[in-house]
Amino acid sequence: MLARADKLRLMQFLVVDLAQEEGIPLLSGDAEYPIWTPLHAFDAADTLLQMLQTHQGEP
Amino acid sequence: MTTPVRFAYADTAASRTDGTRLAYLPITLSHGTHVLAVAGLLDTGSTVNVLPYPLGLQLGFVWEQQPTQVHLTGSLARLPARGVIVSGQVESFPPVELVFAWTQVTDVPMILGQVNFFMEFDVCFFRSQAAFEVNPKGQAH
């Protein structure tokens, strides 16, 4: 009889092994996944708006 | 009054399922004598427009000559960005000035965000039909 922790490890091993065999990408805790959307970049927005207003105010 | 122009969502991955289609807008950017026809991702969650490094070079910008530093967030925060202004034209609409955060990141799509693309254009999404419509600001019926 396996301990609960070992059962979990076995399940995890089987899931990863099956996914690799099937070529299904899984999220990994060690990997970084980029999110390109600059959410809440309000300082950048203010800077760019000011830059645009200055540019449009130039003769 | 102008009539909105309708565009179809574009496939972004080899597996062409409905979930991989995104709203990419064909747009012509120009700076000086440099003209570039590109597709920008309409990203309502993005606070700013983002120009990938290679596209900035193709538009004739020189990194060291851009004095305005811009601090981006998320994955784009790891590399510096500078402010640049280009002319952008969608279809036959009048060109408008678009301000971009020109990032040194290379593997990012060109992003059209709130400042200032969505301040210049009214966009209506019809995601269930995988389509969107674009009109210059102030032209809505």
N, CA and C atoms of all chains as a GROMACS GRO file, in nm:
protein
  600
    1MET      N    1   0.084  -0.120   0.000
    1MET     CA    2   0.000   0.000   0.000
    1MET      C    3   0.088   0.125   0.000
    2LEU      N    4   0.069   0.210  -0.098
    2LEU     CA    5   0.149   0.332  -0.106
    2LEU      C    6   0.096   0.438  -0.011
    3ALA      N    7   0.189   0.521   0.035
    3ALA     CA    8   0.147   0.636   0.115
    3ALA      C    9   0.079   0.738   0.024
    4ARG      N   10   0.001   0.829   0.083
    4ARG     CA   11  -0.073   0.927   0.001
    4ARG      C   12   0.022   1.012  -0.083
    5ALA      N   13   0.134   1.051  -0.020
    5ALA     CA   14   0.229   1.135  -0.094
    5ALA      C   15   0.286   1.060  -0.214
    6ASP      N   16   0.313   0.931  -0.195
    6ASP     CA   17   0.367   0.851  -0.305
    6ASP      C   18   0.263   0.831  -0.415
    7LYS      N   19   0.136   0.816  -0.374
    7LYS     CA   20   0.030   0.805  -0.474
    7LYS      C   21   0.024   0.931  -0.560
    8LEU      N   22   0.037   1.047  -0.494
    8LEU     CA   23   0.035   1.173  -0.569
    8LEU      C   24   0.153   1.181  -0.665
    9ARG      N   25   0.271   1.141  -0.616
    9ARG     CA   26   0.390   1.145  -0.702
    9ARG      C   27   0.372   1.052  -0.822
   10LEU      N   28   0.314   0.935  -0.798
   10LEU     CA   29   0.292   0.840  -0.905
   10LEU      C   30   0.195   0.897  -1.009
   11MET      N   31   0.088   0.959  -0.959
   11MET     CA   32  -0.009   1.020  -1.050
   11MET      C   33   0.058   1.129  -1.134
   12GLN      N   34   0.140   1.211  -1.066
   12GLN     CA   35   0.207   1.320  -1.137
   12GLN      C   36   0.300   1.264  -1.244
   13PHE      N   37   0.373   1.158  -1.207
   13PHE     CA   38   0.465   1.096  -1.302
   13PHE      C   39   0.390   1.044  -1.424
   14LEU      N   40   0.276   0.976  -1.397
   14LEU     CA   41   0.199   0.920  -1.509
   14LEU      C   42   0.142   1.029  -1.598
   15VAL      N   43   0.093   1.137  -1.540
   15VAL     CA   44   0.036   1.248  -1.619
   15VAL      C   45   0.143   1.310  -1.709
   16VAL      N   46   0.260   1.337  -1.651
   16VAL     CA   47   0.369   1.398  -1.728
   16VAL      C   48   0.415   1.303  -1.838
   17ASP      N   49   0.428   1.175  -1.802
   17ASP     CA   50   0.476   1.075  -1.898
   17ASP      C   51   0.378   1.060  -2.014
   18LEU      N   52   0.250   1.051  -1.983
   18LEU     CA   53   0.149   1.040  -2.089
   18LEU      C   54   0.146   1.164  -2.177
   19ALA      N   55   0.156   1.281  -2.114
   19ALA     CA   56   0.153   1.406  -2.191
   19ALA      C   57   0.271   1.414  -2.287
   20GLN      N   58   0.389   1.372  -2.238
   20GLN     CA   59   0.507   1.374  -2.326
   20GLN      C   60   0.490   1.278  -2.442
   21GLU      N   61   0.436   1.161  -2.415
   21GLU     CA   62   0.415   1.063  -2.522
   21GLU      C   63   0.318   1.114  -2.627
   22GLU      N   64   0.216   1.187  -2.581
   22GLU     CA   65   0.114   1.237  -2.673
   22GLU      C   66   0.151   1.372  -2.733
   23GLY      N   67   0.263   1.430  -2.685
   23GLY     CA   68   0.304   1.560  -2.736
   23GLY      C   69   0.215   1.674  -2.690
   24ILE      N   70   0.157   1.657  -2.573
   24ILE     CA   71   0.070   1.761  -2.517
   24ILE      C   72   0.151   1.847  -2.421
   25PRO      N   73   0.166   1.977  -2.450
   25PRO     CA   74   0.244   2.061  -2.359
   25PRO      C   75   0.171   2.083  -2.228
   26LEU      N   76   0.245   2.073  -2.118
   26LEU     CA   77   0.189   2.098  -1.985
   26LEU      C   78   0.256   2.220  -1.926
   27LEU      N   79   0.184   2.291  -1.842
   27LEU     CA   80   0.244   2.403  -1.772
   27LEU      C   81   0.343   2.350  -1.669
   28SER      N   82   0.454   2.415  -1.660
   28SER     CA   83   0.556   2.373  -1.565
   28SER      C   84   0.580   2.483  -1.463
   29GLY      N   85   0.598   2.443  -1.338
   29GLY     CA   86   0.624   2.542  -1.234
   29GLY      C   87   0.760   2.607  -1.248
   30ASP      N   88   0.850   2.544  -1.323
   30ASP     CA   89   0.985   2.597  -1.338
   30ASP      C   90   0.998   2.689  -1.459
   31ALA      N   91   0.900   2.687  -1.545
   31ALA     CA   92   0.912   2.765  -1.669
   31ALA      C   93   0.845   2.902  -1.655
   32GLU      N   94   0.886   2.996  -1.743
   32GLU     CA   95   0.824   3.127  -1.748
   32GLU      C   96   0.737   3.135  -1.872
   33TYR      N   97   0.618   3.189  -1.855
   33TYR     CA   98   0.526   3.204  -1.967
   33TYR      C   99   0.498   3.351  -1.988
   34PRO      N  100   0.544   3.407  -2.100
   34PRO     CA  101   0.532   3.552  -2.118
   34PRO      C  102   0.388   3.597  -2.139
   35ILE      N  103   0.357   3.708  -2.077
   35ILE     CA  104   0.230   3.777  -2.103
   35ILE      C  105   0.269   3.915  -2.153
   36TRP      N  106   0.252   3.936  -2.283
   36TRP     CA  107   0.307   4.057  -2.344
   36TRP      C  108   0.224   4.180  -2.313
   37THR      N  109   0.096   4.162  -2.287
   37THR     CA  110   0.010   4.278  -2.264
   37THR      C  111   0.060   4.362  -2.147
   38PRO      N  112   0.100   4.488  -2.172
   38PRO     CA  113   0.140   4.572  -2.059
   38PRO      C  114   0.018   4.629  -1.986
   39LEU      N  115  -0.033   4.549  -1.895
   39LEU     CA  116  -0.148   4.592  -1.815
   39LEU      C  117  -0.105   4.699  -1.715
   40HIS      N  118  -0.192   4.795  -1.693
   40HIS     CA  119  -0.172   4.894  -1.588
   40HIS      C  120  -0.036   4.965  -1.598
   41ALA      N  121   0.010   4.987  -1.719
   41ALA     CA  122   0.136   5.061  -1.738
   41ALA      C  123   0.102   5.210  -1.747
   42PHE      N  124   0.048   5.263  -1.638
   42PHE     CA  125  -0.006   5.398  -1.642
   42PHE      C  126   0.104   5.504  -1.651
   43ASP      N  127   0.219   5.478  -1.591
   43ASP     CA  128   0.329   5.572  -1.604
   43ASP      C  129   0.373   5.582  -1.750
   44ALA      N  130   0.380   5.466  -1.815
   44ALA     CA  131   0.417   5.464  -1.957
   44ALA      C  132   0.314   5.539  -2.041
   45ALA      N  133   0.185   5.518  -2.008
   45ALA     CA  134   0.079   5.586  -2.082
   45ALA      C  135   0.090   5.738  -2.066
   46ASP      N  136   0.114   5.783  -1.943
   46ASP     CA  137   0.128   5.927  -1.919
   46ASP      C  138   0.247   5.984  -1.995
   47THR      N  139   0.357   5.911  -1.992
   47THR     CA  140   0.479   5.957  -2.061
   47THR      C  141   0.455   5.970  -2.210
   48LEU      N  142   0.390   5.868  -2.268
   48LEU     CA  143   0.367   5.870  -2.413
   48LEU      C  144   0.267   5.978  -2.453
   49LEU      N  145   0.164   5.996  -2.373
   49LEU     CA  146   0.065   6.100  -2.404
   49LEU      C  147   0.130   6.238  -2.399
   50GLN      N  148   0.213   6.259  -2.299
   50GLN     CA  149   0.281   6.387  -2.285
   50GLN      C  150   0.375   6.410  -2.404
   51MET      N  151   0.442   6.303  -2.444
   51MET     CA  152   0.532   6.312  -2.560
   51MET      C  153   0.454   6.349  -2.686
   52LEU      N  154   0.338   6.287  -2.703
   52LEU     CA  155   0.256   6.313  -2.821
   52LEU      C  156   0.203   6.456  -2.820
   53GLN      N  157   0.159   6.501  -2.704
   53GLN     CA  158   0.106   6.638  -2.694
   53GLN      C  159   0.216   6.740  -2.722
   54THR      N  160   0.334   6.715  -2.672
   54THR     CA  161   0.446   6.805  -2.698
   54THR      C  162   0.477   6.807  -2.847
   55HIS      N  163   0.478   6.689  -2.908
   55HIS     CA  164   0.506   6.677  -3.052
   55HIS      C  165   0.401   6.752  -3.134
   56GLN      N  166   0.274   6.737  -3.096
   56GLN     CA  167   0.167   6.800  -3.174
   56GLN      C  168   0.160   6.950  -3.149
   57GLY      N  169   0.220   6.995  -3.040
   57GLY     CA  170   0.224   7.139  -3.012
   57GLY      C  171   0.339   7.209  -3.081
   58GLU      N  172   0.430   7.132  -3.140
   58GLU     CA  173   0.545   7.191  -3.207
   58GLU      C  174   0.502   7.250  -3.340
   59PRO      N  175   0.562   7.363  -3.379
   59PRO     CA  176   0.523   7.425  -3.507
   59PRO      C  177   0.566   7.341  -3.626
   60MET      N  178  -1.936   6.161  -4.205
   60MET     CA  179  -1.949   6.026  -4.153
   60MET      C  180  -1.876   5.927  -4.246
   61THR      N  181  -1.807   5.834  -4.188
   61THR     CA  182  -1.744   5.728  -4.267
   61THR      C  183  -1.809   5.595  -4.230
   62THR      N  184  -1.796   5.501  -4.319
   62THR     CA  185  -1.850   5.369  -4.293
   62THR      C  186  -1.744   5.283  -4.226
   63PRO      N  187  -1.778   5.214  -4.117
   63PRO     CA  188  -1.679   5.128  -4.053
   63PRO      C  189  -1.629   5.020  -4.150
   64VAL      N  190  -1.503   4.984  -4.135
   64VAL     CA  191  -1.447   4.877  -4.216
   64VAL      C  192  -1.441   4.751  -4.131
   65ARG      N  193  -1.486   4.642  -4.190
   65ARG     CA  194  -1.494   4.515  -4.118
   65ARG      C  195  -1.374   4.428  -4.152
   66PHE      N  196  -1.318   4.365  -4.051
   66PHE     CA  197  -1.202   4.276  -4.068
   66PHE      C  198  -1.234   4.141  -4.003
   67ALA      N  199  -1.171   4.037  -4.056
   67ALA     CA  200  -1.187   3.904  -3.998
   67ALA      C  201  -1.074   3.877  -3.899
   68TYR      N  202  -1.103   3.802  -3.795
   68TYR     CA  203  -0.999   3.757  -3.705
   68TYR      C  204  -0.899   3.671  -3.784
   69ALA      N  205  -0.774   3.677  -3.743
   69ALA     CA  206  -0.670   3.605  -3.817
   69ALA      C  207  -0.621   3.484  -3.739
   70ASP      N  208  -0.583   3.381  -3.812
   70ASP     CA  209  -0.523   3.263  -3.749
   70ASP      C  210  -0.384   3.299  -3.699
   71THR      N  211  -0.353   3.254  -3.579
   71THR     CA  212  -0.222   3.286  -3.522
   71THR      C  213  -0.137   3.163  -3.497
   72ALA      N  214  -0.193   3.045  -3.512
   72ALA     CA  215  -0.118   2.923  -3.482
   72ALA      C  216  -0.144   2.819  -3.590
   73ALA      N  217  -0.058   2.721  -3.591
   73ALA     CA  218  -0.073   2.616  -3.691
   73ALA      C  219  -0.204   2.540  -3.673
   74SER      N  220  -0.242   2.520  -3.546
   74SER     CA  221  -0.369   2.453  -3.520
   74SER      C  222  -0.479   2.557  -3.533
   75ARG      N  223  -0.548   2.553  -3.643
   75ARG     CA  224  -0.643   2.660  -3.671
   75ARG      C  225  -0.779   2.632  -3.609
   76THR      N  226  -0.782   2.639  -3.478
   76THR     CA  227  -0.910   2.628  -3.410
   76THR      C  228  -0.962   2.769  -3.387
   77ASP      N  229  -1.087   2.778  -3.351
   77ASP     CA  230  -1.147   2.910  -3.331
   77ASP      C  231  -1.075   2.987  -3.220
   78GLY      N  232  -1.024   2.916  -3.121
   78GLY     CA  233  -0.960   2.983  -3.008
   78GLY      C  234  -0.826   3.045  -3.040
   79THR      N  235  -0.765   3.009  -3.153
   79THR     CA  236  -0.635   3.065  -3.186
   79THR      C  237  -0.646   3.188  -3.274
   80ARG      N  238  -0.766   3.228  -3.308
   80ARG     CA  239  -0.782   3.346  -3.393
   80ARG      C  240  -0.785   3.472  -3.306
   81LEU      N  241  -0.714   3.574  -3.352
   81LEU     CA  242  -0.708   3.700  -3.277
   81LEU      C  243  -0.736   3.816  -3.372
   82ALA      N  244  -0.761   3.931  -3.310
   82ALA     CA  245  -0.796   4.050  -3.389
   82ALA      C  246  -0.669   4.124  -3.429
   83TYR      N  247  -0.617   4.089  -3.545
   83TYR     CA  248  -0.500   4.159  -3.602
   83TYR      C  249  -0.549   4.257  -3.708
   84LEU      N  250  -0.509   4.382  -3.692
   84LEU     CA  251  -0.554   4.487  -3.784
   84LEU      C  252  -0.442   4.522  -3.882
   85PRO      N  253  -0.468   4.511  -4.012
   85PRO     CA  254  -0.368   4.559  -4.110
   85PRO      C  255  -0.358   4.711  -4.102
   86ILE      N  256  -0.238   4.760  -4.089
   86ILE     CA  257  -0.216   4.904  -4.074
   86ILE      C  258  -0.083   4.941  -4.140
   87THR      N  259  -0.079   5.058  -4.200
   87THR     CA  260   0.045   5.106  -4.263
   87THR      C  261   0.106   5.213  -4.174
   88LEU      N  262   0.228   5.186  -4.130
   88LEU     CA  263   0.301   5.282  -4.046
   88LEU      C  264   0.404   5.353  -4.132
   89SER      N  265   0.421   5.482  -4.106
   89SER     CA  266   0.525   5.555  -4.180
   89SER      C  267   0.596   5.652  -4.088
   90HIS      N  268   0.725   5.666  -4.115
   90HIS     CA  269   0.811   5.758  -4.040
   90HIS      C  270   0.915   5.809  -4.138
   91GLY      N  271   0.905   5.939  -4.169
   91GLY     CA  272   0.995   5.992  -4.271
   91GLY      C  273   0.968   5.925  -4.404
   92THR      N  274   1.073   5.871  -4.463
   92THR     CA  275   1.058   5.803  -4.592
   92THR      C  276   1.030   5.654  -4.577
   93HIS      N  277   1.026   5.609  -4.454
   93HIS     CA  278   1.006   5.466  -4.429
   93HIS      C  279   0.858   5.434  -4.417
   94VAL      N  280   0.814   5.336  -4.494
   94VAL     CA  281   0.674   5.293  -4.491
   94VAL      C  282   0.669   5.143  -4.468
   95LEU      N  283   0.581   5.100  -4.377
   95LEU     CA  284   0.577   4.960  -4.338
   95LEU      C  285   0.432   4.914  -4.325
   96ALA      N  286   0.397   4.811  -4.402
   96ALA     CA  287   0.263   4.752  -4.389
   96ALA      C  288   0.271   4.635  -4.292
   97VAL      N  289   0.199   4.644  -4.182
   97VAL     CA  290   0.209   4.543  -4.076
   97VAL      C  291   0.069   4.509  -4.026
   98ALA      N  292   0.065   4.413  -3.935
   98ALA     CA  293  -0.061   4.379  -3.869
   98ALA      C  294  -0.041   4.396  -3.719
   99GLY      N  295  -0.126   4.476  -3.658
   99GLY     CA  296  -0.116   4.501  -3.514
   99GLY      C  297  -0.226   4.430  -3.438
  100LEU      N  298  -0.189   4.375  -3.323
  100LEU     CA  299  -0.287   4.305  -3.239
  100LEU      C  300  -0.370   4.407  -3.163
  101LEU      N  301  -0.501   4.404  -3.182
  101LEU     CA  302  -0.589   4.492  -3.106
  101LEU      C  303  -0.601   4.436  -2.964
  102ASP      N  304  -0.543   4.506  -2.868
  102ASP     CA  305  -0.534   4.456  -2.732
  102ASP      C  306  -0.594   4.559  -2.636
  103THR      N  307  -0.721   4.540  -2.603
  103THR     CA  308  -0.787   4.638  -2.518
  103THR      C  309  -0.732   4.639  -2.376
  104GLY      N  310  -0.661   4.534  -2.337
  104GLY     CA  311  -0.603   4.530  -2.204
  104GLY      C  312  -0.468   4.598  -2.195
  105SER      N  313  -0.414   4.636  -2.308
  105SER     CA  314  -0.283   4.700  -2.309
  105SER      C  315  -0.299   4.850  -2.289
  106THR      N  316  -0.226   4.904  -2.194
  106THR     CA  317  -0.236   5.047  -2.166
  106THR      C  318  -0.178   5.131  -2.279
  107VAL      N  319  -0.080   5.076  -2.350
  107VAL     CA  320  -0.009   5.153  -2.452
  107VAL      C  321   0.007   5.072  -2.581
  108ASN      N  322   0.044   5.142  -2.689
  108ASN     CA  323   0.087   5.074  -2.811
  108ASN      C  324   0.230   5.024  -2.791
  109VAL      N  325   0.260   4.909  -2.847
  109VAL     CA  326   0.396   4.854  -2.833
  109VAL      C  327   0.452   4.821  -2.971
  110LEU      N  328   0.571   4.872  -2.997
  110LEU     CA  329   0.639   4.846  -3.124
  110LEU      C  330   0.760   4.756  -3.099
  111PRO      N  331   0.762   4.635  -3.159
  111PRO     CA  332   0.878   4.547  -3.141
  111PRO      C  333   1.005   4.610  -3.200
  112TYR      N  334   1.116   4.571  -3.145
  112TYR     CA  335   1.244   4.633  -3.185
  112TYR      C  336   1.271   4.626  -3.336
  113PRO      N  337   1.253   4.509  -3.400
  113PRO     CA  338   1.285   4.504  -3.544
  113PRO      C  339   1.200   4.599  -3.628
  114LEU      N  340   1.074   4.616  -3.591
  114LEU     CA  341   0.988   4.706  -3.669
  114LEU      C  342   1.033   4.851  -3.655
  115GLY      N  343   1.079   4.887  -3.535
  115GLY     CA  344   1.131   5.023  -3.515
  115GLY      C  345   1.251   5.050  -3.603
  116LEU      N  346   1.337   4.950  -3.613
  116LEU     CA  347   1.455   4.966  -3.701
  116LEU      C  348   1.411   4.981  -3.846
  117GLN      N  349   1.313   4.900  -3.888
  117GLN     CA  350   1.265   4.908  -4.026
  117GLN      C  351   1.200   5.044  -4.054
  118LEU      N  352   1.150   5.109  -3.951
  118LEU     CA  353   1.090   5.241  -3.970
  118LEU      C  354   1.195   5.352  -3.962
  119GLY      N  355   1.320   5.314  -3.946
  119GLY     CA  356   1.429   5.411  -3.951
  119GLY      C  357   1.465   5.473  -3.818
  120PHE      N  358   1.410   5.423  -3.709
  120PHE     CA  359   1.445   5.480  -3.578
  120PHE      C  360   1.583   5.430  -3.533
  121VAL      N  361   1.652   5.519  -3.465
  121VAL     CA  362   1.781   5.484  -3.406
  121VAL      C  363   1.765   5.491  -3.255
  122TRP      N  364   1.792   5.380  -3.190
  122TRP     CA  365   1.765   5.368  -3.046
  122TRP      C  366   1.828   5.482  -2.966
  123GLU      N  367   1.952   5.512  -2.994
  123GLU     CA  368   2.024   5.611  -2.914
  123GLU      C  369   1.970   5.752  -2.935
  124GLN      N  370   1.891   5.772  -3.039
  124GLN     CA  371   1.839   5.906  -3.067
  124GLN      C  372   1.699   5.928  -3.010
  125GLN      N  373   1.648   5.829  -2.938
  125GLN     CA  374   1.514   5.844  -2.880
  125GLN      C  375   1.529   5.874  -2.730
  126PRO      N  376   1.504   5.997  -2.690
  126PRO     CA  377   1.534   6.036  -2.551
  126PRO      C  378   1.429   5.995  -2.448
  127THR      N  379   1.306   5.965  -2.492
  127THR     CA  380   1.199   5.941  -2.395
  127THR      C  381   1.198   5.797  -2.348
  128GLN      N  382   1.232   5.777  -2.222
  128GLN     CA  383   1.231   5.641  -2.166
  128GLN      C  384   1.091   5.606  -2.117
  129VAL      N  385   1.050   5.483  -2.144
  129VAL     CA  386   0.917   5.435  -2.106
  129VAL      C  387   0.934   5.307  -2.025
  130HIS      N  388   0.863   5.302  -1.913
  130HIS     CA  389   0.874   5.183  -1.827
  130HIS      C  390   0.748   5.097  -1.844
  131LEU      N  391   0.767   4.982  -1.906
  131LEU     CA  392   0.654   4.893  -1.931
  131LEU      C  393   0.637   4.794  -1.816
  132THR      N  394   0.530   4.717  -1.822
  132THR     CA  395   0.500   4.622  -1.715
  132THR      C  396   0.497   4.480  -1.772
  133GLY      N  397   0.478   4.384  -1.684
  133GLY     CA  398   0.467   4.245  -1.728
  133GLY      C  399   0.596   4.194  -1.789
  134SER      N  400   0.582   4.105  -1.886
  134SER     CA  401   0.699   4.045  -1.950
  134SER      C  402   0.784   4.148  -2.022
  135LEU      N  403   0.726   4.262  -2.058
  135LEU     CA  404   0.801   4.364  -2.131
  135LEU      C  405   0.886   4.450  -2.038
  136ALA      N  406   0.871   4.432  -1.906
  136ALA     CA  407   0.944   4.516  -1.812
  136ALA      C  408   1.093   4.480  -1.807
  137ARG      N  409   1.128   4.363  -1.860
  137ARG     CA  410   1.267   4.316  -1.843
  137ARG      C  411   1.365   4.388  -1.934
  138LEU      N  412   1.315   4.456  -2.038
  138LEU     CA  413   1.404   4.529  -2.128
  138LEU      C  414   1.354   4.673  -2.142
  139PRO      N  415   1.445   4.766  -2.172
  139PRO     CA  416   1.403   4.907  -2.181
  139PRO      C  417   1.316   4.935  -2.303
  140ALA      N  418   1.244   5.046  -2.295
  140ALA     CA  419   1.161   5.091  -2.407
  140ALA      C  420   1.175   5.242  -2.421
  141ARG      N  421   1.154   5.290  -2.542
  141ARG     CA  422   1.163   5.434  -2.571
  141ARG      C  423   1.037   5.475  -2.646
  142GLY      N  424   0.997   5.599  -2.629
  142GLY     CA  425   0.880   5.649  -2.699
  142GLY      C  426   0.913   5.693  -2.841
  143VAL      N  427   0.828   5.655  -2.935
  143VAL     CA  428   0.844   5.699  -3.075
  143VAL      C  429   0.705   5.732  -3.131
  144ILE      N  430   0.703   5.823  -3.227
  144ILE     CA  431   0.577   5.865  -3.289
  144ILE      C  432   0.583   5.835  -3.438
  145VAL      N  433   0.478   5.770  -3.488
  145VAL     CA  434   0.471   5.738  -3.631
  145VAL      C  435   0.334   5.780  -3.682
  146SER      N  436   0.322   5.780  -3.813
  146SER     CA  437   0.192   5.801  -3.875
  146SER      C  438   0.133   5.664  -3.905
  147GLY      N  439   0.005   5.647  -3.872
  147GLY     CA  440  -0.060   5.518  -3.897
  147GLY      C  441  -0.184   5.537  -3.981
  148GLN      N  442  -0.197   5.453  -4.083
  148GLN     CA  443  -0.316   5.462  -4.168
  148GLN      C  444  -0.385   5.326  -4.177
  149VAL      N  445  -0.514   5.326  -4.151
  149VAL     CA  446  -0.596   5.206  -4.164
  149VAL      C  447  -0.685   5.223  -4.286
  150GLU      N  448  -0.675   5.126  -4.377
  150GLU     CA  449  -0.755   5.132  -4.501
  150GLU      C  450  -0.740   5.270  -4.565
  151SER      N  451  -0.852   5.332  -4.601
  151SER     CA  452  -0.844   5.464  -4.665
  151SER      C  453  -0.878   5.576  -4.568
  152PHE      N  454  -0.879   5.545  -4.437
  152PHE     CA  455  -0.905   5.649  -4.338
  152PHE      C  456  -0.789   5.748  -4.336
  153PRO      N  457  -0.815   5.871  -4.292
  153PRO     CA  458  -0.705   5.967  -4.280
  153PRO      C  459  -0.598   5.914  -4.184
  154PRO      N  460  -0.471   5.937  -4.215
  154PRO     CA  461  -0.365   5.891  -4.123
  154PRO      C  462  -0.370   5.968  -3.991
  155VAL      N  463  -0.331   5.900  -3.884
  155VAL     CA  464  -0.326   5.963  -3.752
  155VAL      C  465  -0.188   5.940  -3.692
  156GLU      N  466  -0.153   6.024  -3.597
  156GLU     CA  467  -0.026   6.005  -3.528
  156GLU      C  468  -0.044   5.905  -3.415
  157LEU      N  469   0.038   5.803  -3.416
  157LEU     CA  470   0.033   5.700  -3.312
  157LEU      C  471   0.164   5.703  -3.234
  158VAL      N  472   0.153   5.700  -3.104
  158VAL     CA  473   0.272   5.698  -3.020
  158VAL      C  474   0.291   5.556  -2.966
  159PHE      N  475   0.414   5.508  -2.976
  159PHE     CA  476   0.444   5.369  -2.939
  159PHE      C  477   0.552   5.364  -2.830
  160ALA      N  478   0.542   5.263  -2.748
  160ALA     CA  479   0.656   5.224  -2.665
  160ALA      C  480   0.739   5.128  -2.750
  161TRP      N  481   0.854   5.175  -2.795
  161TRP     CA  482   0.943   5.092  -2.879
  161TRP      C  483   1.030   5.008  -2.785
  162THR      N  484   0.999   4.880  -2.780
  162THR     CA  485   1.069   4.791  -2.687
  162THR      C  486   1.187   4.722  -2.754
  163GLN      N  487   1.286   4.688  -2.672
  163GLN     CA  488   1.399   4.611  -2.725
  163GLN      C  489   1.365   4.463  -2.737
  164VAL      N  490   1.248   4.426  -2.689
  164VAL     CA  491   1.204   4.287  -2.705
  164VAL      C  492   1.172   4.262  -2.852
  165THR      N  493   1.216   4.147  -2.900
  165THR     CA  494   1.199   4.118  -3.043
  165THR      C  495   1.084   4.022  -3.072
  166ASP      N  496   1.054   3.934  -2.978
  166ASP     CA  497   0.955   3.829  -3.007
  166ASP      C  498   0.817   3.863  -2.952
  167VAL      N  499   0.778   3.986  -2.970
  167VAL     CA  500   0.647   4.031  -2.923
  167VAL      C  501   0.570   4.081  -3.045
  168PRO      N  502   0.437   4.060  -3.048
  168PRO     CA  503   0.362   4.118  -3.160
  168PRO      C  504   0.351   4.269  -3.146
  169MET      N  505   0.328   4.337  -3.257
  169MET     CA  506   0.297   4.479  -3.246
  169MET      C  507   0.160   4.492  -3.182
  170ILE      N  508   0.154   4.568  -3.073
  170ILE     CA  509   0.031   4.578  -2.996
  170ILE      C  510  -0.030   4.717  -3.015
  171LEU      N  511  -0.158   4.720  -3.044
  171LEU     CA  512  -0.231   4.846  -3.052
  171LEU      C  513  -0.318   4.854  -2.926
  172GLY      N  514  -0.287   4.951  -2.839
  172GLY     CA  515  -0.351   4.958  -2.708
  172GLY      C  516  -0.426   5.088  -2.686
  173GLN      N  517  -0.458   5.111  -2.559
  173GLN     CA  518  -0.542   5.226  -2.524
  173GLN      C  519  -0.478   5.359  -2.561
  174VAL      N  520  -0.352   5.379  -2.526
  174VAL     CA  521  -0.277   5.499  -2.566
  174VAL      C  522  -0.186   5.461  -2.680
  175ASN      N  523  -0.216   5.513  -2.795
  175ASN     CA  524  -0.331   5.596  -2.821
  175ASN      C  525  -0.418   5.542  -2.936
  176PHE      N  526  -0.400   5.413  -2.970
  176PHE     CA  527  -0.479   5.361  -3.082
  176PHE      C  528  -0.628   5.372  -3.054
  177PHE      N  529  -0.670   5.324  -2.935
  177PHE     CA  530  -0.814   5.323  -2.905
  177PHE      C  531  -0.866   5.463  -2.873
  178MET      N  532  -0.776   5.560  -2.861
  178MET     CA  533  -0.820   5.699  -2.848
  178MET      C  534  -0.845   5.760  -2.986
  179GLU      N  535  -0.794   5.697  -3.089
  179GLU     CA  536  -0.807   5.749  -3.225
  179GLU      C  537  -0.911   5.675  -3.308
  180PHE      N  538  -0.936   5.551  -3.272
  180PHE     CA  539  -1.028   5.469  -3.352
  180PHE      C  540  -1.136   5.407  -3.262
  181ASP      N  541  -1.256   5.403  -3.315
  181ASP     CA  542  -1.364   5.329  -3.250
  181ASP      C  543  -1.364   5.188  -3.307
  182VAL      N  544  -1.364   5.090  -3.219
  182VAL     CA  545  -1.357   4.950  -3.262
  182VAL      C  546  -1.474   4.873  -3.199
  183CYS      N  547  -1.539   4.796  -3.281
  183CYS     CA  548  -1.649   4.712  -3.232
  183CYS      C  549  -1.615   4.566  -3.262
  184PHE      N  550  -1.611   4.486  -3.157
  184PHE     CA  551  -1.577   4.344  -3.173
  184PHE      C  552  -1.703   4.260  -3.187
  185PHE      N  553  -1.700   4.169  -3.282
  185PHE     CA  554  -1.807   4.070  -3.298
  185PHE      C  555  -1.740   3.933  -3.288
  186ARG      N  556  -1.699   3.896  -3.166
  186ARG     CA  557  -1.615   3.777  -3.150
  186ARG      C  558  -1.687   3.650  -3.194
  187SER      N  559  -1.820   3.646  -3.174
  187SER     CA  560  -1.894   3.526  -3.213
  187SER      C  561  -1.891   3.506  -3.363
  188GLN      N  562  -1.866   3.616  -3.437
  188GLN     CA  563  -1.856   3.607  -3.582
  188GLN      C  564  -1.710   3.612  -3.628
  189ALA      N  565  -1.617   3.614  -3.531
  189ALA     CA  566  -1.473   3.625  -3.561
  189ALA      C  567  -1.446   3.745  -3.652
  190ALA      N  568  -1.504   3.858  -3.615
  190ALA     CA  569  -1.486   3.980  -3.695
  190ALA      C  570  -1.485   4.102  -3.604
  191PHE      N  571  -1.431   4.213  -3.657
  191PHE     CA  572  -1.437   4.341  -3.585
  191PHE      C  573  -1.445   4.453  -3.686
  192GLU      N  574  -1.498   4.566  -3.641
  192GLU     CA  575  -1.512   4.682  -3.729
  192GLU      C  576  -1.436   4.800  -3.670
  193VAL      N  577  -1.377   4.878  -3.759
  193VAL     CA  578  -1.295   4.992  -3.719
  193VAL      C  579  -1.344   5.117  -3.789
  194ASN      N  580  -1.348   5.227  -3.717
  194ASN     CA  581  -1.389   5.354  -3.770
  194ASN      C  582  -1.306   5.464  -3.701
  195PRO      N  583  -1.270   5.570  -3.770
  195PRO     CA  584  -1.202   5.679  -3.700
  195PRO      C  585  -1.291   5.735  -3.590
  196LYS      N  586  -1.232   5.793  -3.488
  196LYS     CA  587  -1.312   5.844  -3.376
  196LYS      C  588  -1.409   5.952  -3.423
  197GLY      N  589  -1.521   5.958  -3.353
  197GLY     CA  590  -1.619   6.062  -3.383
  197GLY      C  591  -1.699   6.040  -3.508
  198GLN      N  592  -1.691   5.922  -3.566
  198GLN     CA  593  -1.762   5.895  -3.692
  198GLN      C  594  -1.882   5.803  -3.673
  199ALA      N  595  -1.907   5.764  -3.548
  199ALA     CA  596  -2.014   5.667  -3.524
  199ALA      C  597  -2.150   5.727  -3.559
  200HIS      N  598  -2.236   5.644  -3.613
  200HIS     CA  599  -2.369   5.691  -3.649
  200HIS      C  600  -2.456   5.708  -3.524
   0.00000   0.00000   0.00000
